[in-house]
Amino acid sequence: MDTGGEIISNFARTVIVFVNHMIFDMCICVCGIAGNCLSITVFLKQGLRTSVNLSLFAMSVSDLIGLTFQVWHNFCLNPYLEQSGLPVDFLDVQVLTAGCPNVAMTRITSWITMYITAERCLSVLTPFKVGRIITYERSAVILLFCYGINLTFFLPRYASEYLSLNFDPELNISRLGRAVRENETVIVFLINISHVHLSILAFVVVIVNTAILVVSLKRKSEWRKNATRSQNETLSNREKKTVMLVISVATVLIVCYAPGVTCAFLEILVPDFTFYGKQENVYHVIWSFCFLFNSINASINVFVYYKMSSKYRNTFQEICPRLTGKTK
């Protein structure tokens, strides 16, 4: 293949992709899977009857599933597998078996974060009405909707593509890869449009909600300086801790998802920036960093919860006394 017009050479792509996926991302995924399993255990022990716990539990589940698929994704993206001569086109197979499921879970996490930040905004702006607006049952329905809408938009892809043995003339063997049914162009267009809209919507709303929370928290902090009622102070401090936790989770998501959202725009604006396009080396290198940041976001929340929430920390110490040094 002519590499004269490519910004990144094949060798550079191989090294960067291998290091990012097989070393850095693999280590992050293993730690993240363990961390999310612990978080799920903590939330189950605390109970899921509160909206915050239910939402954080649902997000831990999506992060856990996404990281599990990302482990397989990392393995498939090992560039040296192409030199093994195995009858599997791992780069092609990973699209349906790893890439799409991982992206779906990533989007679900962003939508749940969007809901959590929106709920906290209502709690701060309308503290006496939020209990009637956001009930446990409504939270459960909204969280199921976050899962459902993001999974539904992948159905056309799985309806139009499937795994099949394809003959490779270069290797003179049949290899397991993807096969496409009719209307591929239309399906790909719909997938790309839905991906951009769903990703951008959640990303923008999370930014707006986080900004509202930060401004509201600052204003209420100024107001509290003149408060003298001890009961009000206690309730305010509890609410402040919850809002700070949500702001921390949302900020991590904004920072980690910014590269992926930028790439989604580039795929639309730059025709050569595609999976098999003229600048495919640049595409795969940049996305290797995007997936790395996505894995960080899915793995780091256990540390955020432990640092920001005393309730989470106490339950965590009960479950893992040896890890925390809190032995009976």
Secondary structure as GFF3:
##gff-version 3
##sequence-region A 1 328
A	DSSP	alpha_helix	10	18	.	.	.	ID=ss1
A	DSSP	pi_helix	19	25	.	.	.	ID=ss2
A	DSSP	alpha_helix	26	46	.	.	.	ID=ss3
A	DSSP	alpha_helix	51	76	.	.	.	ID=ss4
A	DSSP	three_ten_helix	79	83	.	.	.	ID=ss5
A	DSSP	alpha_helix	90	94	.	.	.	ID=ss6
A	DSSP	pi_helix	95	99	.	.	.	ID=ss7
A	DSSP	alpha_helix	100	125	.	.	.	ID=ss8
A	DSSP	alpha_helix	130	133	.	.	.	ID=ss9
A	DSSP	alpha_helix	136	152	.	.	.	ID=ss10
A	DSSP	alpha_helix	155	160	.	.	.	ID=ss11
A	DSSP	beta_strand	161	168	.	.	.	ID=ss12
A	DSSP	beta_strand	173	180	.	.	.	ID=ss13
A	DSSP	alpha_helix	184	224	.	.	.	ID=ss14
A	DSSP	alpha_helix	230	269	.	.	.	ID=ss15
A	DSSP	alpha_helix	280	308	.	.	.	ID=ss16
A	DSSP	alpha_helix	310	319	.	.	.	ID=ss17
A	DSSP	alpha_helix	321	324	.	.	.	ID=ss18
###
